[in-house]
């Protein structure tokens, strides 16, 4: 009987592990061409297998040695422009990588159950692989540099749960995806930029990798604790296990050239949380600069174009203070000081 109870307990444990590792989620849709990504999968989450991932165009099967909030492996999809598969003689020495912002939002209810996930912008339901390819082709032409768009978990063709964002596991998945791109294309140096939650990933990569040249974060969530304090909250996207870049600065961080791009009027990611990261970089002796710009949406949050410009200047060896002089919008320094004063008063 004891053996039966042990087997039963083991089966229950395996069933629980299968459930929490995402086996009850639908298989990721292999979306191609002008077919829109399924919005319902972005909201529900999806899973994959090594076999299915091989059928995903430019899919990378990324496994984690240890995973806490996410399954132990995901199929991470990428899009590339400005390069081709290298031959045996020559690879891609330097490449640009873009990480997009959050596409799905949601938080915890008071009883601890997840709120209904929602799309943060309705345009996601009309986004297609072909559209992404056209966009990055234009950006690669502007940069005159190979460009990769790496899709975060659960969106734009990658498997996973988009709501479980800003976690250590997400950062390790993105690091693993870059590892595979590096091996496939022979990349020596990555230049990274990202918007909002994508900026968080960029900051994480500067902490975790020693091959980042230039890095630009547009409206990035860079000090999660400060952001939560200002929002009187304890969770980030339904997670209490978050990755806050400011708390993980490392010797790797000091090797990169970092531009923090922010609008002090940002309604989604507080300026104070971005500025505290910029201050920590300065205190650590990083090669960094903070640039105040005007966001391109009503929430003063979209600074993607400014981050791209800053990255491009950095890649051309423009000094940090010169980047600031060329891109910073006059008059925002006063607004930034007011935001910092308000935050300290609260």
C-alpha positions as CSV (number, residue, x, y, z in Angstrom):
1,X,0.0,0.0,0.0
2,X,2.9,2.3,0.8
3,X,4.2,1.8,-2.7
4,X,0.8,2.6,-4.2
5,X,0.5,5.8,-2.2
6,X,4.0,6.8,-3.4
7,X,3.0,6.1,-7.0
8,X,-0.2,8.0,-6.6
9,X,1.7,11.0,-5.0
10,X,4.2,10.9,-7.8
11,X,1.4,10.9,-10.4
12,X,-0.3,13.9,-8.7
13,X,3.0,15.7,-8.6
14,X,3.6,15.1,-12.3
15,X,0.1,16.2,-13.2
16,X,0.6,19.4,-11.2
17,X,3.9,20.0,-12.9
18,X,2.4,19.4,-16.4
19,X,-0.3,21.9,-15.6
20,X,1.9,24.7,-14.3
21,X,4.3,24.2,-17.1
22,X,1.7,25.1,-19.7
23,X,0.6,21.7,-21.1
24,X,-3.0,22.9,-20.9
25,X,-2.3,25.8,-23.2
26,X,-3.1,25.5,-27.0
27,X,-0.2,24.8,-29.4
28,X,1.2,28.0,-30.8
29,X,-0.2,28.9,-34.2
30,X,2.3,28.8,-37.1
31,X,1.3,32.1,-38.6
32,X,2.8,33.1,-41.9
33,X,2.5,35.8,-44.6
34,X,-0.3,38.3,-44.3
35,X,-2.2,36.1,-41.8
36,X,-2.8,38.0,-38.5
37,X,-1.4,36.6,-35.3
38,X,-4.3,35.1,-33.3
39,X,-5.3,37.6,-30.6
40,X,-6.9,34.9,-28.6
41,X,-3.5,33.1,-28.3
42,X,-1.8,36.3,-27.1
43,X,-4.4,36.5,-24.4
44,X,-4.5,32.8,-23.4
45,X,-0.9,31.9,-23.9
46,X,0.4,29.0,-26.0
47,X,2.9,26.2,-25.9
48,X,5.1,24.4,-28.3
49,X,7.3,21.3,-28.9
50,X,10.7,20.9,-30.5
51,X,9.0,19.4,-33.5
52,X,6.4,22.2,-33.9
53,X,9.1,24.8,-33.4
54,X,11.0,23.4,-36.4
55,X,7.9,24.2,-38.5
56,X,7.8,27.8,-37.2
57,X,9.6,30.1,-39.6
58,X,12.8,31.2,-37.9
59,X,11.8,29.5,-34.7
60,X,14.4,29.0,-31.9
61,X,13.8,26.2,-29.4
62,X,15.2,27.9,-26.2
63,X,15.5,25.7,-23.1
64,X,16.2,26.9,-19.6
65,X,18.2,24.9,-17.1
66,X,16.0,26.3,-14.3
67,X,12.7,27.9,-14.8
68,X,10.4,29.4,-12.1
69,X,7.5,31.3,-13.6
70,X,7.6,29.9,-17.2
71,X,7.9,26.4,-18.8
72,X,11.4,25.0,-19.1
73,X,11.4,25.7,-22.9
74,X,9.7,27.9,-25.5
75,X,9.7,28.4,-29.2
76,X,11.0,32.0,-29.7
77,X,10.4,33.4,-33.2
78,X,12.6,36.0,-34.8
79,X,12.5,38.1,-38.0
80,X,15.6,39.3,-39.8
81,X,16.5,41.9,-42.5
82,X,19.7,43.1,-44.0
83,X,21.5,39.8,-43.9
84,X,21.3,36.2,-45.0
85,X,22.5,32.9,-43.6
86,X,26.3,33.1,-43.5
87,X,28.4,30.7,-45.6
88,X,31.4,28.9,-44.1
89,X,33.7,31.8,-44.7
90,X,32.0,34.9,-43.3
91,X,29.4,35.6,-40.6
92,X,27.7,38.8,-39.3
93,X,30.1,40.5,-37.0
94,X,27.7,43.1,-35.6
95,X,23.9,43.1,-35.6
96,X,21.0,45.2,-34.2
97,X,18.2,43.6,-32.2
98,X,14.9,45.1,-31.3
99,X,12.6,44.1,-28.5
100,X,9.0,45.4,-28.6
101,X,6.9,46.5,-25.7
102,X,4.2,44.6,-23.9
103,X,1.2,43.6,-26.1
104,X,-0.9,42.1,-23.3
105,X,-1.8,43.6,-19.9
106,X,-3.4,42.5,-16.7
107,X,-2.9,42.3,-13.0
108,X,-3.9,40.4,-9.9
109,X,-7.4,40.7,-8.4
110,X,-7.7,41.2,-4.7
111,X,-8.5,37.5,-4.2
112,X,-5.3,36.5,-5.9
113,X,-6.8,35.2,-9.1
114,X,-5.5,36.7,-12.4
115,X,-7.6,39.4,-14.0
116,X,-8.7,38.9,-17.6
117,X,-5.8,39.6,-19.9
118,X,-6.4,42.4,-22.4
119,X,-4.6,43.6,-25.5
120,X,-2.8,46.9,-24.7
121,X,-3.3,48.1,-28.3
122,X,-6.0,46.8,-30.7
123,X,-3.6,46.9,-33.7
124,X,-2.1,43.7,-32.5
125,X,-5.0,41.7,-33.9
126,X,-4.1,43.1,-37.4
127,X,-0.4,42.5,-37.1
128,X,1.1,39.9,-39.5
129,X,4.5,38.3,-40.1
130,X,4.7,40.0,-43.5
131,X,4.0,43.4,-41.9
132,X,6.8,42.9,-39.3
133,X,9.1,41.8,-42.1
134,X,8.4,45.0,-44.1
135,X,8.9,47.2,-41.1
136,X,12.2,45.7,-40.1
137,X,13.4,45.8,-43.8
138,X,12.8,49.6,-43.8
139,X,14.6,50.0,-40.4
140,X,17.5,47.9,-41.6
141,X,17.8,50.1,-44.7
142,X,17.9,53.2,-42.5
143,X,20.5,51.6,-40.2
144,X,22.6,50.0,-43.0
145,X,23.0,47.2,-40.5
146,X,21.5,43.7,-40.1
147,X,18.4,43.9,-37.9
148,X,16.7,41.2,-35.9
149,X,13.2,41.5,-34.3
150,X,13.1,38.9,-31.5
151,X,9.5,38.1,-30.4
152,X,8.9,38.0,-26.7
153,X,7.1,35.0,-25.2
154,X,3.4,34.6,-26.2
155,X,3.3,37.2,-29.0
156,X,4.3,37.7,-32.6
157,X,4.7,34.0,-33.2
158,X,6.6,33.0,-30.1
159,X,5.1,30.4,-27.7
160,X,4.6,31.3,-24.0
161,X,2.4,33.5,-21.8
162,X,2.7,37.2,-22.5
163,X,1.2,38.1,-19.2
164,X,4.2,36.5,-17.4
165,X,6.5,39.3,-18.4
166,X,9.4,41.1,-16.8
167,X,10.4,37.9,-15.0
168,X,13.9,36.4,-14.6
169,X,12.7,33.6,-16.8
170,X,11.7,35.9,-19.6
171,X,15.2,37.5,-19.5
172,X,16.9,34.1,-19.7
173,X,14.7,33.1,-22.6
174,X,15.7,36.2,-24.5
175,X,19.4,35.7,-23.6
176,X,19.1,32.1,-24.9
177,X,17.6,33.3,-28.1
178,X,20.5,35.7,-28.6
179,X,22.9,32.9,-27.8
180,X,21.5,30.9,-30.7
181,X,21.5,33.9,-33.1
182,X,25.1,34.5,-32.2
183,X,26.0,30.9,-33.0
184,X,23.9,30.7,-36.2
185,X,25.1,34.0,-37.7
186,X,28.6,34.3,-36.3
187,X,27.7,37.6,-34.5
188,X,30.4,39.1,-32.3
189,X,28.6,42.2,-31.0
190,X,24.9,43.0,-30.4
191,X,23.5,46.5,-30.5
192,X,20.1,46.5,-28.8
193,X,17.1,48.8,-28.5
194,X,13.7,48.3,-27.1
195,X,10.5,50.1,-26.2
196,X,8.8,49.9,-22.7
197,X,9.0,46.3,-21.6
198,X,11.3,45.7,-24.5
199,X,13.6,48.3,-22.9
200,X,13.6,46.3,-19.7
201,X,14.9,43.3,-21.7
202,X,17.6,45.5,-23.3
203,X,18.7,46.6,-19.8
204,X,18.7,43.0,-18.7
205,X,20.9,41.9,-21.6
206,X,23.5,44.5,-20.7
207,X,23.6,42.9,-17.2
208,X,23.7,39.3,-18.4
209,X,25.9,39.5,-21.6
210,X,29.4,40.7,-22.3
211,X,28.9,41.2,-26.0
212,X,26.6,44.2,-26.0
213,X,28.1,47.3,-27.8
214,X,25.4,50.0,-27.7
215,X,22.0,49.8,-25.9
216,X,19.1,52.2,-26.0
217,X,16.0,51.8,-23.8
218,X,12.9,53.8,-24.8
219,X,10.6,54.4,-21.9
220,X,11.9,51.2,-20.2
221,X,10.7,49.8,-16.9
222,X,14.1,49.9,-15.3
223,X,13.4,50.1,-11.6
224,X,10.4,47.9,-10.9
225,X,10.3,48.5,-7.2
226,X,10.1,52.3,-7.6
227,X,7.4,51.9,-10.3
228,X,5.3,49.6,-8.0
229,X,5.8,52.0,-5.1
230,X,4.4,54.9,-7.1
231,X,1.5,52.7,-8.3
232,X,0.8,51.5,-4.7
233,X,1.0,47.9,-6.0
234,X,2.9,44.7,-5.2
235,X,2.7,42.8,-8.5
236,X,3.9,43.4,-12.1
237,X,1.6,41.8,-14.7
238,X,0.3,39.3,-12.1
239,X,3.8,38.3,-11.0
240,X,5.6,39.0,-7.8
241,X,8.8,37.4,-9.2
242,X,10.0,40.2,-11.4
243,X,13.3,41.3,-12.9
244,X,14.4,44.8,-12.0
245,X,17.4,45.8,-14.1
246,X,18.7,48.4,-11.6
247,X,19.1,45.7,-9.0
248,X,21.4,43.5,-11.2
249,X,24.0,45.8,-12.6
250,X,27.2,43.8,-13.2
251,X,30.7,44.2,-14.7
252,X,29.0,43.4,-18.0
253,X,26.9,46.5,-17.7
254,X,29.9,48.7,-17.6
255,X,31.2,47.3,-20.9
256,X,28.1,48.6,-22.9
257,X,27.4,52.1,-24.0
258,X,23.9,52.8,-22.7
259,X,21.3,55.5,-23.6
260,X,18.3,55.9,-21.3
261,X,15.6,57.6,-23.4
262,X,12.6,59.0,-21.4
263,X,9.8,61.5,-21.5
264,X,9.2,62.9,-18.0
265,X,5.5,63.1,-18.7
266,X,5.2,59.3,-19.4
267,X,1.9,58.1,-18.0
268,X,2.7,54.3,-18.2
269,X,6.3,54.0,-16.9
270,X,7.1,56.7,-14.4
271,X,10.0,59.0,-15.1
272,X,11.4,58.5,-11.6
273,X,11.8,54.8,-12.1
274,X,13.7,55.4,-15.3
275,X,15.9,58.2,-13.8
276,X,16.8,56.1,-10.8
277,X,18.3,53.5,-13.2
278,X,20.2,56.3,-15.0
279,X,21.5,57.5,-11.7
280,X,22.6,54.0,-10.7
281,X,24.5,53.7,-14.0
282,X,26.3,56.9,-13.4
283,X,27.2,55.9,-9.9
284,X,28.5,52.6,-11.1
285,X,30.8,54.3,-13.6
286,X,28.9,53.1,-16.7
287,X,29.3,54.7,-20.2
288,X,25.8,56.1,-20.1
289,X,23.6,59.1,-20.7
290,X,20.0,60.1,-20.1
291,X,18.1,61.8,-23.0
292,X,14.8,63.6,-22.5
293,X,12.5,63.4,-25.5
294,X,8.9,63.9,-26.4
295,X,6.8,60.7,-26.6
296,X,4.9,60.3,-29.8
297,X,1.6,59.3,-28.3
298,X,-1.0,60.8,-26.0
299,X,0.5,59.0,-23.0
300,X,4.0,60.4,-23.8
301,X,5.2,56.8,-23.7
302,X,6.2,55.8,-27.3
303,X,9.9,56.7,-27.7
304,X,10.8,53.9,-30.1
305,X,12.0,56.2,-32.9
306,X,14.1,58.3,-30.4
307,X,15.7,55.1,-29.0
308,X,16.5,53.9,-32.6
309,X,18.1,57.3,-33.4
310,X,20.2,57.2,-30.2
311,X,21.3,53.7,-30.9
312,X,22.3,54.6,-34.5
313,X,24.4,57.5,-33.3
314,X,26.0,55.4,-30.6
315,X,26.9,52.8,-33.3
316,X,28.6,55.6,-35.3
317,X,30.7,56.4,-32.2
318,X,28.9,59.6,-31.4
319,X,29.9,60.7,-27.8
320,X,27.1,60.3,-25.2
321,X,26.8,64.0,-24.4
322,X,26.6,64.8,-28.1
323,X,23.8,62.3,-28.5
324,X,22.0,64.1,-25.7
325,X,22.6,67.5,-27.3
326,X,21.3,66.3,-30.7
327,X,18.2,64.5,-29.4
328,X,17.1,66.1,-26.2
329,X,14.0,68.2,-26.4
330,X,14.4,71.7,-24.9
331,X,12.2,72.5,-21.9
332,X,11.8,69.0,-20.6
333,X,14.5,69.3,-17.9
334,X,12.2,71.5,-15.8
335,X,9.4,69.0,-16.1
336,X,11.8,66.2,-15.1
337,X,12.8,68.0,-12.0
338,X,9.2,68.5,-11.1
339,X,8.4,64.8,-11.5
340,X,11.4,63.9,-9.3
341,X,10.3,66.4,-6.6
342,X,6.7,65.0,-6.6
343,X,8.0,61.5,-6.3
344,X,10.2,62.4,-3.3
345,X,7.3,64.3,-1.7
346,X,5.1,61.2,-1.8
